Amino acid sequence: MAIHDNISEGDTVDIIGFGRGVSTVHILRAGAKKVNAYEAASDMITLGTDTLKRNVDSNTAKVEIKNAVVGEPVDVYGDYSDADFISPGELSMSDVFVLDCEGAETDILSNLGTYPNTIICETHPTKGAPPEAIVDILEDEYETSIREHKLSEHPTKIVVGHRKV
């Protein structure tokens, strides 16, 4: 899994698209010391928080969940009328960005203010975020690879970028 292969003990991680919290569980299990999670839909935050409590209750203090839309909302799973809006340029300086934000990936990556060491991006071709577009955005700053992700019922591709030295 891309998360376990690319997050190291002690990393700070921003995840955009907290959703049901499953990726955050994996991020914590990979050794992240702090997770800043962004989710637009408050109903999803409730589900994700429950997932954390059931799977990593001793680590939930390491997670700060923000009810926020980062960049442009493309396909939000639920009502986001109470969410804050955050420009991608306002994101914290973390070691790793994980993006699973249903089509908003290209907008977010095109407008980053700071560049993390690693980006892990689930792509959504039918929502305007194909892997090729993600690679094109990252190619000046990152060495990229594309990985198959077949764990869900809808196989997709994950773009992993490591900052060029």
DSSP file (Angstrom, degrees, kcal/mol; ACC not computed):
  #  RESIDUE AA STRUCTURE BP1 BP2  ACC     N-H-->O    O-->H-N    N-H-->O    O-->H-N    TCO  KAPPA ALPHA  PHI   PSI    X-CA   Y-CA   Z-CA
    1    1 A M     >        0   0    0      0, 0.0     4,-1.7     0, 0.0     5,-0.2   0.000 360.0 360.0 360.0 137.4    0.0    0.0    0.0
    2    2 A A  H  >  +     0   0    0      1,-0.2     4,-1.0     2,-0.2     5,-0.1   0.825 360.0  55.9 -58.0 -35.6    1.4    3.4   -1.0
    3    3 A I  H >> S+     0   0    0      1,-0.2     4,-1.2     2,-0.2     3,-0.8   0.956 109.1  44.3 -64.6 -49.6    0.8    4.9    2.5
    4    4 A H  H 34 S+     0   0    0      1,-0.2    -1,-0.2     2,-0.2    -2,-0.2   0.795 115.0  50.0 -67.3 -27.4    2.8    2.2    4.3
    5    5 A D  H 3< S+     0   0    0     -4,-1.7    -1,-0.2     1,-0.2    -2,-0.2   0.662 119.9  33.9 -81.8 -16.4    5.6    2.4    1.8
    6    6 A N  H << S+     0   0    0     -4,-1.0     2,-0.5    -3,-0.8    -2,-0.2   0.386  98.4  79.4-127.3   2.9    5.9    6.2    1.9
    7    7 A I     <  -     0   0    0     -4,-1.2     2,-0.3    -5,-0.1    25,-0.1  -0.962  61.7-160.0-114.5 131.8    5.2    7.4    5.4
    8    8 A S    >   -     0   0    0     -2,-0.5     3,-2.2     1,-0.1    22,-0.1  -0.705  34.3 -78.5-110.1 159.6    8.0    7.1    8.0
    9    9 A E  T 3  S+     0   0    0     -2,-0.3    23,-0.2     1,-0.3    22,-0.1  -0.319 118.5  19.3 -52.3 126.9    8.0    7.1   11.7
   10   10 A G  T 3  S+     0   0    0     21,-2.8    -1,-0.3     1,-0.3    22,-0.2   0.386  88.6 144.3  92.3  -3.1    7.6   10.7   13.0
   11   11 A D    <   -     0   0    0     -3,-2.2    22,-2.3    20,-0.1    23,-1.3  -0.325  46.2-135.7 -67.8 150.2    6.2   12.2    9.8
   12   12 A T  E     -a   34   0A   0     21,-0.2    84,-1.8    20,-0.2    83,-1.7  -0.928  28.7-164.6-100.5 131.8    3.6   15.0    9.9
   13   13 A V  E     -ab  35  96A   0     21,-2.6    23,-2.9    -2,-0.5     2,-0.5  -0.962  18.8-158.3-127.2 133.6    0.8   14.2    7.3
   14   14 A D  E     -ab  36  97A   0     82,-2.6    84,-2.8    -2,-0.4     2,-0.5  -0.949  14.6-167.6-101.8 126.7   -1.9   16.3    5.8
   15   15 A I  E     -ab  37  98A   0     21,-2.5    23,-2.8    -2,-0.5     2,-0.7  -0.972   5.9-162.6-116.4 123.3   -4.8   14.3    4.4
   16   16 A I  E    S+ab  38  99A   0     82,-2.8    84,-2.7    -2,-0.5    23,-0.2  -0.915  79.8  35.6-106.4 113.2   -7.3   16.0    2.1
   17   17 A G        +     0   0    0     21,-2.8    -1,-0.2    -2,-0.7    22,-0.2   0.743  64.3 177.6 105.3  56.4  -10.3   13.9    1.9
   18   18 A F    >   +     0   0    0     20,-2.0     3,-2.3    -3,-0.3     6,-0.3   0.874  25.0 153.3 -57.6 -41.3  -10.5   12.3    5.5
   19   19 A G  T 3  S-     0   0    0      1,-0.3    29,-0.6    19,-0.2    -1,-0.2  -0.168  70.6  -5.7  52.2-128.2  -13.8   10.6    4.5
   20   20 A R  T 3  S-     0   0    0     -3,-0.1    -1,-0.3    27,-0.1    31,-0.2   0.441  96.1-116.2 -81.0  -0.6  -14.4    7.4    6.5
   21   21 A G  S <> S+     0   0    0     -3,-2.3     4,-1.9    -4,-0.1     5,-0.1   0.440  79.3 123.1  85.8  -0.7  -11.1    7.6    8.2
   22   22 A V  H  > S+     0   0    0      1,-0.2     4,-1.8     2,-0.2     5,-0.2   0.926  75.6  47.3 -63.6 -46.1   -9.6    4.4    6.7
   23   23 A S  H  > S+     0   0    0     -5,-0.3     4,-2.5     1,-0.2    -1,-0.2   0.878 109.5  55.2 -62.9 -36.2   -6.6    6.1    5.2
   24   24 A T  H  > S+     0   0    0     -6,-0.3     4,-2.4     2,-0.2    -1,-0.2   0.880 103.8  54.4 -65.2 -37.4   -5.9    8.0    8.4
   25   25 A V  H  X S+     0   0    0     -4,-1.9     4,-2.3     1,-0.2    -1,-0.2   0.939 111.3  45.4 -58.1 -47.0   -5.9    4.7   10.3
   26   26 A H  H  X S+     0   0    0     -4,-1.8     4,-1.7     2,-0.2    -2,-0.2   0.879 109.6  54.9 -65.6 -38.0   -3.2    3.4    7.9
   27   27 A I  H  <>S+     0   0    0     -4,-2.5     5,-1.8     2,-0.2     4,-0.4   0.928 111.1  45.0 -60.2 -45.5   -1.3    6.7    8.2
   28   28 A L  H ><5S+     0   0    0     -4,-2.4     3,-1.3     1,-0.2    -2,-0.2   0.902 111.5  52.0 -66.1 -41.4   -1.1    6.3   12.0
   29   29 A R  H 3<5S+     0   0    0     -4,-2.3    -1,-0.2     1,-0.3    -2,-0.2   0.790 102.6  60.4 -66.2 -26.4   -0.2    2.7   11.7
   30   30 A A  T 3<5S-     0   0    0     -4,-1.7    -1,-0.3    -5,-0.2    -2,-0.2   0.611 127.8 -97.4 -76.3 -11.4    2.7    3.7    9.4
   31   31 A G  T < 5 +     0   0    0     -3,-1.3   -21,-2.8    -4,-0.4    -3,-0.2   0.519  61.8 163.6 113.7   6.2    4.1    5.8   12.2
   32   32 A A      < -     0   0    0     -5,-1.8    -1,-0.2   -23,-0.2   -20,-0.2  -0.296  26.5-156.4 -57.8 139.0    2.9    9.4   11.6
   33   33 A K  S    S+     0   0    0    -22,-2.3     2,-0.3     1,-0.3   -21,-0.2   0.732  77.2  16.3 -87.9 -23.4    3.3   11.6   14.7
   34   34 A K  E     -a   12   0A   0    -23,-1.3   -21,-2.6     2,-0.0     2,-0.4  -0.988  62.6-164.4-152.0 138.1    0.7   14.1   13.6
   35   35 A V  E     -ac  13  63A   0     27,-2.8    29,-2.9    -2,-0.3     2,-0.7  -0.991   5.8-162.9-127.7 125.8   -2.2   14.1   11.1
   36   36 A N  E     -ac  14  64A   0    -23,-2.9   -21,-2.5    -2,-0.4     2,-0.4  -0.934  21.0-166.0-101.9 110.1   -4.0   17.2    9.9
   37   37 A A  E     -ac  15  65A   0     27,-2.9    29,-3.3    -2,-0.7     2,-0.5  -0.848   7.5-163.9-106.4 132.4   -7.2   15.8    8.3
   38   38 A Y  E     +ac  16  66A   0    -23,-2.8   -21,-2.8    -2,-0.4   -20,-2.0  -0.957  15.0 165.3-116.6 128.2   -9.5   17.9    6.1
   39   39 A E  E     - c   0  67A   0     27,-2.4    29,-1.1    -2,-0.5    30,-0.1  -0.985  24.8-159.8-144.5 132.0  -13.0   16.9    5.2
   40   40 A A  S    S+     0   0    0     -2,-0.3     2,-0.6    27,-0.2    42,-0.2   0.888  75.9  68.7 -77.6 -41.1  -15.8   19.0    3.7
   41   41 A A     >  -     0   0    0      1,-0.2     4,-1.5    27,-0.1     3,-0.5  -0.706  65.5-155.1 -91.0 120.5  -18.8   16.9    4.7
   42   42 A S  H  > S+     0   0    0     37,-0.9     4,-1.8    -2,-0.6    -1,-0.2   0.834  94.5  59.5 -63.4 -32.6  -19.6   16.9    8.5
   43   43 A D  H  > S+     0   0    0     36,-0.3     4,-1.8     1,-0.2    -1,-0.2   0.879 104.7  50.4 -62.5 -36.6  -21.4   13.5    8.2
   44   44 A M  H  > S+     0   0    0     -3,-0.5     4,-3.1     2,-0.2    -1,-0.2   0.857 105.2  56.8 -68.9 -34.6  -18.2   12.0    6.8
   45   45 A I  H  X S+     0   0    0     -4,-1.5     4,-2.7     2,-0.2     5,-0.2   0.910 105.7  51.3 -61.7 -41.0  -16.3   13.4    9.8
   46   46 A T  H  X S+     0   0    0     -4,-1.8     4,-1.8     2,-0.2    -2,-0.2   0.935 113.0  44.6 -61.2 -46.7  -18.6   11.6   12.1
   47   47 A L  H  X S+     0   0    0     -4,-1.8     4,-2.1     1,-0.2    -2,-0.2   0.926 114.8  48.7 -62.8 -45.3  -18.0    8.3   10.3
   48   48 A G  H  X S+     0   0    0     -4,-3.1     4,-2.3   -29,-0.6    -2,-0.2   0.885 108.8  52.2 -64.3 -40.0  -14.3    8.8   10.1
   49   49 A T  H  X S+     0   0    0     -4,-2.7     4,-2.4     1,-0.2    -1,-0.2   0.894 108.9  51.1 -63.2 -40.0  -14.0    9.7   13.8
   50   50 A D  H  X S+     0   0    0     -4,-1.8     4,-2.0    -5,-0.2    -1,-0.2   0.905 108.0  52.8 -63.2 -41.5  -15.9    6.5   14.6
   51   51 A T  H  X S+     0   0    0     -4,-2.1     4,-1.3   -31,-0.2     5,-0.2   0.922 109.8  48.8 -59.4 -44.9  -13.4    4.5   12.4
   52   52 A L  H >X S+     0   0    0     -4,-2.3     4,-3.1     1,-0.2     3,-0.5   0.933 109.9  51.0 -61.2 -46.0  -10.5    6.1   14.3
   53   53 A K  H 3< S+     0   0    0     -4,-2.4     4,-0.5     1,-0.2    -1,-0.2   0.855 112.9  46.5 -61.0 -35.4  -12.0    5.3   17.7
   54   54 A R  H 3< S+     0   0    0     -4,-2.0    -1,-0.2    -5,-0.2    -2,-0.2   0.724 125.9  26.9 -78.4 -21.8  -12.6    1.6   16.7
   55   55 A N  H << S+     0   0    0     -4,-1.3    -2,-0.2    -3,-0.5    -3,-0.2   0.727 134.9  13.4-117.4 -27.4   -9.1    1.1   15.2
   56   56 A V    >X  +     0   0    0     -4,-3.1     3,-2.8    -5,-0.2     4,-0.7  -0.177  64.5 154.4-146.0  45.5   -6.5    3.4   16.8
   57   57 A D  G >4 S+     0   0    0     -4,-0.5     3,-0.6     1,-0.3     4,-0.3   0.784  75.0  56.9 -53.9 -30.6   -8.1    4.9   19.9
   58   58 A S  G 34 S+     0   0    0      1,-0.2    -1,-0.3     2,-0.1     3,-0.2   0.682 111.2  44.4 -74.4 -14.2   -4.7    5.4   21.6
   59   59 A N  G X4 S+     0   0    0     -3,-2.8     3,-2.3    -7,-0.2     4,-0.2   0.447  79.3  99.3-106.5  -2.0   -3.6    7.5   18.6
   60   60 A T  G X< S+     0   0    0     -4,-0.7     3,-1.7    -3,-0.6    -1,-0.1   0.774  74.0  67.2 -61.9 -23.7   -6.6    9.7   18.0
   61   61 A A  G 3  S+     0   0    0     -4,-0.3    -1,-0.3     1,-0.3    -2,-0.1   0.731  92.3  63.1 -65.8 -19.7   -5.0   12.6   19.9
   62   62 A K  G <  S+     0   0    0     -3,-2.3   -27,-2.8   -28,-0.1     2,-0.5   0.523  92.0  81.4 -79.3  -5.8   -2.5   12.8   17.1
   63   63 A V  E <   -c   35   0A   0     -3,-1.7     2,-0.6    -4,-0.2   -27,-0.2  -0.890  56.0-170.1-111.5 126.0   -5.3   13.7   14.6
   64   64 A E  E     -c   36   0A   0    -29,-2.9   -27,-2.9    -2,-0.5     2,-0.5  -0.964  14.3-158.7-110.8 116.6   -6.7   17.2   14.1
   65   65 A I  E     -c   37   0A   0     -2,-0.6     2,-0.5   -29,-0.2   -27,-0.2  -0.830   5.2-165.8-101.1 129.1   -9.8   17.0   11.9
   66   66 A K  E     -c   38   0A   0    -29,-3.3   -27,-2.4    -2,-0.5     2,-1.5  -0.960  20.9-137.7-117.7 126.5  -10.9   20.2   10.1
   67   67 A N  E     +c   39   0A   0     -2,-0.5    17,-2.4   -29,-0.2     2,-0.3  -0.658  60.9 128.6 -79.1  91.1  -14.3   20.6    8.6
   68   68 A A  E     -g   84   0B   0     -2,-1.5     2,-0.5   -29,-1.1    17,-0.2  -0.999  60.3-132.6-152.7 147.1  -13.0   22.3    5.4
   69   69 A V  E     -g   85   0B   0     15,-3.2    17,-3.1    -2,-0.3     2,-0.6  -0.899  25.3-153.8 -94.6 125.9  -13.0   22.3    1.7
   70   70 A V  E     -g   86   0B   0     -2,-0.5    17,-0.2    15,-0.2    38,-0.2  -0.917  62.9 -27.0-103.0 122.1   -9.5   22.6    0.3
   71   71 A G  S    S-     0   0    0     15,-2.5    15,-0.2    -2,-0.6    34,-0.1  -0.453 119.8 -12.0  73.9-149.3   -9.5   24.2   -3.1
   72   72 A E        -     0   0    0     32,-0.2     2,-0.5    -2,-0.1    36,-0.1  -0.724  69.1-123.6 -89.6 131.2  -12.6   23.8   -5.3
   73   73 A P        +     0   0    0      0, 0.0    29,-0.1     0, 0.0    -2,-0.1  -0.618  39.3 163.9 -73.0 123.3  -15.2   21.2   -4.3
   74   74 A V  S    S-     0   0    0     -2,-0.5     2,-0.2    27,-0.4    29,-0.1   0.838  72.1  -3.5-104.9 -56.2  -15.7   18.8   -7.2
   75   75 A D  S    S-     0   0    0     26,-0.4     2,-0.3    27,-0.3    29,-0.1  -0.651  73.0-177.3-143.4  80.6  -17.6   15.8   -5.8
   76   76 A V        -     0   0    0     -2,-0.2     2,-1.7     2,-0.1     4,-0.1  -0.651  27.7-131.4 -85.4 133.7  -18.1   16.1   -2.0
   77   77 A Y  S    S-     0   0    0     -2,-0.3     2,-0.2     2,-0.1   -33,-0.2  -0.566  77.1 -12.7 -84.7  75.7  -19.9   13.1   -0.3
   78   78 A G  S    S-     0   0    0     -2,-1.7     2,-0.3   -35,-0.1    -2,-0.1  -0.708 104.5 -27.2 128.1-177.4  -22.5   15.0    1.6
   79   79 A D        +     0   0    0     -2,-0.2   -37,-0.9     1,-0.1   -36,-0.3  -0.536  43.7 173.3 -74.7 129.6  -23.5   18.5    2.7
   80   80 A Y    >   +     0   0    0     -2,-0.3     3,-1.5   -39,-0.2    -1,-0.1   0.079  41.6 116.7-122.8  22.7  -20.6   20.9    3.0
   81   81 A S  T 3  S+     0   0    0      1,-0.3    -1,-0.1     0, 0.0   -40,-0.1   0.740  80.3  47.6 -65.5 -22.5  -22.5   24.1    3.7
   82   82 A D  T 3  S+     0   0    0    -42,-0.2    -1,-0.3    -3,-0.1     2,-0.1   0.405  91.1 110.4 -96.9   2.3  -21.0   24.4    7.2
   83   83 A A    <   -     0   0    0     -3,-1.5   -15,-0.3   -43,-0.1     2,-0.2  -0.449  67.3-123.4 -80.0 149.0  -17.4   23.8    6.0
   84   84 A D  E     -g   68   0B   0    -17,-2.4   -15,-3.2    -2,-0.1     2,-0.5  -0.497  23.8-126.9 -77.3 158.3  -14.6   26.4    5.9
   85   85 A F  E     -g   69   0B   0    -17,-0.2     2,-0.4    -2,-0.2   -15,-0.2  -0.957  27.0-172.8-111.8 127.4  -12.9   27.1    2.6
   86   86 A I  E     -g   70   0B   0    -17,-3.1   -15,-2.5    -2,-0.5     5,-0.0  -0.968  21.0-131.1-123.3 131.8   -9.1   26.9    2.6
   87   87 A S    >   -     0   0    0     -2,-0.4     3,-2.3   -17,-0.2     4,-0.3  -0.571  24.1-123.0 -73.7 141.7   -6.8   27.7   -0.3
   88   88 A P  G >  S+     0   0    0      0, 0.0     3,-1.5     0, 0.0    25,-0.7   0.826 112.1  64.6 -55.1 -30.2   -4.2   25.0   -1.0
   89   89 A G  G 3  S+     0   0    0     23,-0.3    23,-0.1     1,-0.3    19,-0.0   0.632  94.9  59.9 -68.1 -12.9   -1.6   27.7   -0.5
   90   90 A E  G <  S+     0   0    0     -3,-2.3    -1,-0.3    23,-0.1    22,-0.1   0.451  77.7 119.6 -93.4  -2.0   -2.7   27.9    3.2
   91   91 A L  S <  S-     0   0    0     -3,-1.5    22,-0.1    -4,-0.3    23,-0.1  -0.253  70.5-100.8 -65.2 153.3   -1.9   24.3    4.0
   92   92 A S        -     0   0    0      1,-0.1     2,-1.2   -56,-0.0    22,-0.1  -0.160  35.9 -99.2 -68.2 165.4    0.6   23.6    6.7
   93   93 A M        +     0   0    0     20,-0.0     2,-0.2    23,-0.0    -1,-0.1  -0.753  60.0 164.3 -87.6  96.4    4.2   22.5    6.0
   94   94 A S        -     0   0    0     -2,-1.2    23,-0.3     1,-0.1   -81,-0.2  -0.613  47.8-122.6-108.6 170.8    3.9   18.8    6.4
   95   95 A D  S    S+     0   0    0    -83,-1.7    23,-1.8     1,-0.2    22,-0.9   0.842  95.2  24.0 -77.4 -35.6    6.2   16.0    5.4
   96   96 A V  E     -bd  13 118A   0    -84,-1.8   -82,-2.6    21,-0.2     2,-0.4  -0.991  61.1-157.2-137.2 137.5    3.6   14.1    3.4
   97   97 A F  E     -bd  14 119A   0     21,-2.2    23,-2.9    -2,-0.4     2,-0.5  -0.964   9.6-167.2-108.9 132.8    0.3   15.1    1.6
   98   98 A V  E     -bd  15 120A   0    -84,-2.8   -82,-2.8    -2,-0.4     2,-0.5  -0.989   8.7-166.6-116.8 124.6   -2.2   12.4    1.0
   99   99 A L  E     +bd  16 121A   0     21,-2.9    23,-2.8    -2,-0.5   -82,-0.2  -0.955  30.4 146.3-119.5 124.8   -5.0   13.4   -1.4
  100  100 A D        +     0   0    0    -84,-2.7    23,-0.1    -2,-0.5    21,-0.1  -0.544  26.6 138.1-145.4  72.5   -8.3   11.5   -2.0
  101  101 A C    >   -     0   0    0     21,-0.3     3,-1.6   -83,-0.0   -26,-0.4  -0.105  66.8-110.4-122.6  34.4  -10.6   14.4   -2.7
  102  102 A E  T 3  S-     0   0    0      1,-0.3   -27,-0.3     2,-0.1    21,-0.1   0.809  89.1 -24.6  47.5  53.3  -12.7   13.1   -5.6
  103  103 A G  T 3  S+     0   0    0    -29,-0.1     3,-0.4    26,-0.1     4,-0.3   0.229 113.2  97.1 104.4 -13.4  -11.5   15.3   -8.5
  104  104 A A    <>  +     0   0    0     -3,-1.6     4,-2.4     1,-0.2   -32,-0.2   0.481  56.9  96.8 -84.1  -1.9  -10.1   18.3   -6.6
  105  105 A E  H  > S+     0   0    0      1,-0.2     4,-2.9     2,-0.2     5,-0.3   0.884  79.5  50.7 -57.9 -44.0   -6.6   17.0   -6.8
  106  106 A T  H  > S+     0   0    0     -3,-0.4     4,-1.9     1,-0.2    -1,-0.2   0.912 112.3  47.0 -64.4 -41.5   -5.5   18.9   -9.9
  107  107 A D  H  > S+     0   0    0     -4,-0.3     4,-0.8     2,-0.2    -1,-0.2   0.933 114.9  46.7 -63.0 -46.0   -6.7   22.2   -8.4
  108  108 A I  H >< S+     0   0    0     -4,-2.4     3,-1.0     1,-0.2    -2,-0.2   0.950 114.6  44.9 -62.7 -50.6   -5.0   21.5   -5.1
  109  109 A L  H >< S+     0   0    0     -4,-2.9     3,-0.8     1,-0.3    -1,-0.2   0.819 110.4  55.2 -67.4 -30.3   -1.7   20.4   -6.5
  110  110 A S  H 3< S+     0   0    0     -4,-1.9    -1,-0.3    -5,-0.3    -2,-0.2   0.695 114.2  41.1 -72.2 -18.0   -1.6   23.3   -9.0
  111  111 A N  T << S+     0   0    0     -3,-1.0    -1,-0.2    -4,-0.8    -2,-0.2   0.104  77.7 140.0-121.9  21.7   -2.0   25.8   -6.2
  112  112 A L    <   -     0   0    0     -3,-0.8   -23,-0.3     1,-0.1     3,-0.1  -0.383  34.9-163.3 -64.9 142.2    0.2   24.5   -3.4
  113  113 A G  S    S+     0   0    0    -25,-0.7     2,-0.3     1,-0.2    -1,-0.1   0.769  77.8  30.8 -93.3 -32.7    2.2   27.2   -1.5
  114  114 A T  S    S-     0   0    0    -26,-0.3    -1,-0.2   -22,-0.1   -20,-0.1  -0.922  77.2-133.7-124.7 151.1    4.6   24.8    0.1
  115  115 A Y        -     0   0    0     -2,-0.3     4,-0.0    -3,-0.1   -22,-0.0  -0.917  17.4-148.9-110.0 117.5    5.9   21.5   -1.3
  116  116 A P        -     0   0    0      0, 0.0   -21,-0.2     0, 0.0   -20,-0.2  -0.257  27.7-110.6 -72.9 169.3    6.0   18.5    1.1
  117  117 A N  S    S+     0   0    0    -22,-0.9    46,-3.1   -23,-0.3     2,-0.4   0.867 100.2  23.5 -65.8 -36.7    8.7   15.8    0.7
  118  118 A T  E     -dE  96 162A   0    -23,-1.8   -21,-2.2    44,-0.2     2,-0.4  -0.986  61.2-165.0-136.9 141.1    6.1   13.3   -0.5
  119  119 A I  E     -dE  97 161A   0     42,-2.4    42,-3.0    -2,-0.4     2,-0.5  -0.997   1.8-170.8-124.5 130.9    2.7   13.4   -2.2
  120  120 A I  E     -dE  98 160A   0    -23,-2.9   -21,-2.9    -2,-0.4     2,-0.5  -0.976  15.8-179.3-119.7 114.3    0.4   10.4   -2.4
  121  121 A C  E     -dE  99 159A   0     38,-2.9    38,-2.9    -2,-0.5     2,-0.4  -0.944  23.2-150.4-126.9 115.1   -2.5   11.1   -4.7
  122  122 A E  E     - E   0 158A   0    -23,-2.8   -21,-0.3    -2,-0.5    36,-0.2  -0.696  30.2-137.6 -75.6 129.8   -5.4    8.8   -5.6
  123  123 A T        -     0   0    0     34,-2.6    34,-0.3    -2,-0.4   -21,-0.1  -0.574  18.4-165.0 -93.9 155.3   -6.5    9.8   -9.1
  124  124 A H  B > > +H  129   0C   0      5,-2.1     5,-2.4    -2,-0.2     3,-1.8  -0.692   8.5 177.6-137.6  80.7  -10.0   10.2  -10.3
  125  125 A P  G > 5S+     0   0    0      0, 0.0     3,-1.4     0, 0.0    -1,-0.1   0.847  81.6  54.1 -56.4 -38.9  -10.1   10.3  -14.1
  126  126 A T  G 3 5S+     0   0    0      1,-0.3    -2,-0.0     3,-0.2     0, 0.0   0.614 109.8  49.8 -73.7  -9.3  -13.8   10.5  -14.5
  127  127 A K  G < 5S-     0   0    0     -3,-1.8    -1,-0.3     2,-0.0   -52,-0.0   0.157 129.6 -89.3-113.5  16.4  -13.8   13.5  -12.2
  128  128 A G  T < 5S+     0   0    0     -3,-1.4    -2,-0.1    -4,-0.1   -22,-0.1   0.619 101.8 100.4  91.2  13.8  -11.1   15.5  -14.0
  129  129 A A  B   < +H  124   0C   0     -5,-2.4    -5,-2.1   -24,-0.1    -3,-0.2  -0.519  44.5 169.2-130.8  67.2   -8.0   14.1  -12.2
  130  130 A P    >>  -     0   0    0      0, 0.0     4,-1.6     0, 0.0     3,-0.6  -0.399  47.2-110.5 -74.5 157.6   -6.4   11.4  -14.3
  131  131 A P  H 3> S+     0   0    0      0, 0.0     4,-2.6     0, 0.0     5,-0.2   0.854 116.5  58.0 -57.8 -36.0   -2.9   10.2  -13.4
  132  132 A E  H 3> S+     0   0    0      1,-0.2     4,-2.4     2,-0.2     5,-0.1   0.889 105.1  50.2 -62.7 -38.8   -1.3   11.8  -16.3
  133  133 A A  H <> S+     0   0    0     -3,-0.6     4,-1.9     2,-0.2    -1,-0.2   0.883 110.6  49.7 -66.5 -38.3   -2.5   15.3  -15.3
  134  134 A I  H  X S+     0   0    0     -4,-1.6     4,-2.1     2,-0.2    -2,-0.2   0.929 111.1  48.9 -65.8 -45.2   -1.2   14.7  -11.7
  135  135 A V  H  X S+     0   0    0     -4,-2.6     4,-1.8     1,-0.2    -2,-0.2   0.917 109.4  53.3 -60.5 -43.6    2.2   13.7  -13.1
  136  136 A D  H  < S+     0   0    0     -4,-2.4     4,-0.3     1,-0.2    -1,-0.2   0.894 109.9  47.9 -58.7 -41.1    2.3   16.7  -15.4
  137  137 A I  H  < S+     0   0    0     -4,-1.9     3,-0.4     1,-0.2    -1,-0.2   0.893 119.2  38.8 -65.7 -40.2    1.6   19.0  -12.4
  138  138 A L  H >X S+     0   0    0     -4,-2.1     4,-2.6     1,-0.2     3,-1.2   0.644  87.1  95.9 -86.6 -16.0    4.3   17.4  -10.2
  139  139 A E  T 3< S+     0   0    0     -4,-1.8    -1,-0.2     1,-0.3    -2,-0.1   0.721  81.4  52.9 -58.5 -28.2    7.0   16.8  -12.8
  140  140 A D  T 34 S+     0   0    0     -3,-0.4    -1,-0.3    -4,-0.3    -2,-0.1   0.854 124.4  24.6 -73.5 -32.9    9.1   19.9  -12.1
  141  141 A E  T <4 S+     0   0    0     -3,-1.2    23,-3.0    -4,-0.2     2,-0.3   0.656 119.6  50.3-103.9 -20.6    9.3   19.3   -8.4
  142  142 A Y  E  <  -F  163   0A   0     -4,-2.6     2,-0.6    21,-0.3    21,-0.2  -0.905  64.0-132.5-131.2 147.6    8.9   15.6   -8.0
  143  143 A E  E     -F  162   0A   0     19,-3.0    19,-2.6    -2,-0.3     2,-0.3  -0.874  46.2-160.6 -84.7 125.8   10.1   12.2   -9.2
  144  144 A T  E     -F  161   0A   0     -2,-0.6     2,-0.3    17,-0.2    17,-0.2  -0.787  22.7-177.4-117.9 156.1    6.8   10.4   -9.8
  145  145 A S  E     -F  160   0A   0     15,-1.9    15,-2.7    -2,-0.3     2,-0.5  -0.978  19.9-136.4-141.6 154.2    5.6    6.8  -10.1
  146  146 A I  E     -F  159   0A   0     -2,-0.3     2,-0.4    13,-0.2    13,-0.2  -0.953  21.7-170.8-115.2 129.3    2.1    5.4  -10.8
  147  147 A R  E     -F  158   0A   0     11,-3.2    11,-3.1    -2,-0.5     2,-0.3  -0.910  24.0-117.9-120.0 145.9    0.8    2.5   -8.8
  148  148 A E  E     -F  157   0A   0     -2,-0.4     2,-0.5     9,-0.2     9,-0.2  -0.605  22.3-160.9 -77.2 139.7   -2.2    0.3   -9.3
  149  149 A H  E     +F  156   0A   0      7,-2.8     7,-2.3    -2,-0.3     3,-0.2  -0.940  23.1 159.1-125.1 107.0   -4.7    0.4   -6.4
  150  150 A K        +     0   0    0     -2,-0.5    -1,-0.1     5,-0.2     7,-0.0   0.186  43.6 100.4-115.2  15.7   -7.1   -2.5   -6.5
  151  151 A L  S    S+     0   0    0      3,-0.1     2,-0.1     2,-0.0    -1,-0.1   0.749  76.5  61.6 -76.3 -22.1   -8.3   -2.7   -2.9
  152  152 A S  S    S-     0   0    0     -3,-0.2     4,-0.0     2,-0.1    -3,-0.0  -0.451  96.2-105.9 -98.0 174.2  -11.6   -1.0   -3.7
  153  153 A E  S    S+     0   0    0      1,-0.2    -1,-0.1    -2,-0.1    -3,-0.0   0.676 115.6  55.1 -71.6 -16.0  -14.4   -2.1   -6.0
  154  154 A H  S    S-     0   0    0     -5,-0.0    -1,-0.2     0, 0.0    -2,-0.1  -0.843  88.7-143.6-117.9  91.5  -13.3    0.6   -8.4
  155  155 A P        +     0   0    0      0, 0.0     2,-0.2     0, 0.0    -5,-0.2  -0.222  30.2 167.7 -54.9 141.6   -9.6    0.1   -9.2
  156  156 A T  E     - F   0 149A   0     -7,-2.3    -7,-2.8   -32,-0.0     2,-0.4  -0.776  32.2-102.1-141.8-175.8   -7.7    3.3   -9.6
  157  157 A K  E     - F   0 148A   0    -34,-0.3   -34,-2.6    -2,-0.2     2,-0.5  -0.934  20.6-149.5-120.6 144.0   -4.2    4.6   -9.9
  158  158 A I  E     -EF 122 147A   0    -11,-3.1   -11,-3.2    -2,-0.4     2,-0.6  -0.939   7.3-151.3-111.0 128.6   -2.1    6.2   -7.2
  159  159 A V  E     -EF 121 146A   0    -38,-2.9   -38,-2.9    -2,-0.5     2,-0.5  -0.894  11.9-166.2 -98.8 127.0    0.5    8.8   -8.1
  160  160 A V  E     -EF 120 145A   0    -15,-2.7   -15,-1.9    -2,-0.6     2,-0.4  -0.959   4.4-170.2-113.3 126.8    3.4    8.9   -5.7
  161  161 A G  E     -EF 119 144A   0    -42,-3.0   -42,-2.4    -2,-0.5     2,-0.5  -0.968   8.3-166.1-120.9 132.7    5.8   11.9   -5.9
  162  162 A H  E     -EF 118 143A   0    -19,-2.6   -19,-3.0    -2,-0.4   -44,-0.2  -0.968  35.7-106.5-114.2 129.3    9.1   12.3   -4.0
  163  163 A R  E     - F   0 142A   0    -46,-3.1   -21,-0.3    -2,-0.5     2,-0.1  -0.230  36.2-114.2 -55.9 133.3   10.6   15.7   -4.0
  164  164 A K              0   0    0    -23,-3.0    -1,-0.1     1,-0.1    -3,-0.0  -0.432 360.0 360.0 -68.2 143.7   13.6   16.0   -6.2
  165  165 A V              0   0    0     -2,-0.1    -1,-0.1    -3,-0.1    -2,-0.1   0.429 360.0 360.0 -91.2 360.0   16.9   16.7   -4.4
